[in-house]
Amino acid sequence: MTTPRRIAVVTGTRADYGLLRWLMADIAAAPGLELSVVVTGSHLSAAFGMTVDAIEADGFVIDERVPILDEGDDSALAVARATGRAVSGVAAALDRLRPDLVVLVGDRDEILAAAQAALLIGAPVAHLHGGELTEGAFDDAIRHAITKLSHLHFPSAEPYARRIVQLGENPKNVHEVGAAGLDNFERLDLLSRARLADALGIAFDDRPLIVCTFHPETLADQTPADALAPLFAALDDTDAQVVFTHANADTGGLEINALVDAYVASHPDRMWAFASLGQLRYLSALVIAS
């Protein structure tokens, strides 16, 4: 009997899991393939919603957990330390799993760490969503570094595929496949406005609905408070109901979350904040938002 090929997927945030969910399900269901799941980053933090629970609720077995965050510390040094722990922890996990291929998505520091770990233990890497650009963050440098550490590339659009080739990758290893996260809109039974309100414990009314997520600008030379001030001022000029979701585990993310919570508390009649809505509720909210 042929030994199945083991595919290890490494996920560190609710966002990258949203891009990987259906790929993971298809790998798990495919004859000749065996899925292994490595979870790290904010998935394992109560401050960011302990979103590992959502992965398990979707029916996936977590093969390896790699905690890396300094709880309560979102300084640049803490993020750098977490990245170092991720290199060591993910390397140990992959060494135990011995995958035939490691699948990574995106541009985050813990995913860069996973790419380094895979390279150093000799596991080939498939990278999704390479070649893209992000303004106001060091994501570009991380994303392009992951590209250079990877062997197979699955960009979402032709300009990104072209950029990967410009970075020196073999065109034969670059495959334009579209945006993986769009599968969620086709394959999830998204909630109606009434069902979403019930799921969130919110009484939506006839006012416009805004869904708001604000992540740190990691290259910006301003405080989180200064960055948020124009957003809060704009929201003060509306009568809309607003559903906030918290920022990711980036430099300044915890401070942003605290500021958001305080702002929401000052508008209890029309604003709510959640550490994470999960994919189903978040995408449903996007669909019904004004």
Disulfide bonds with the S-S distance in Angstrom:
none
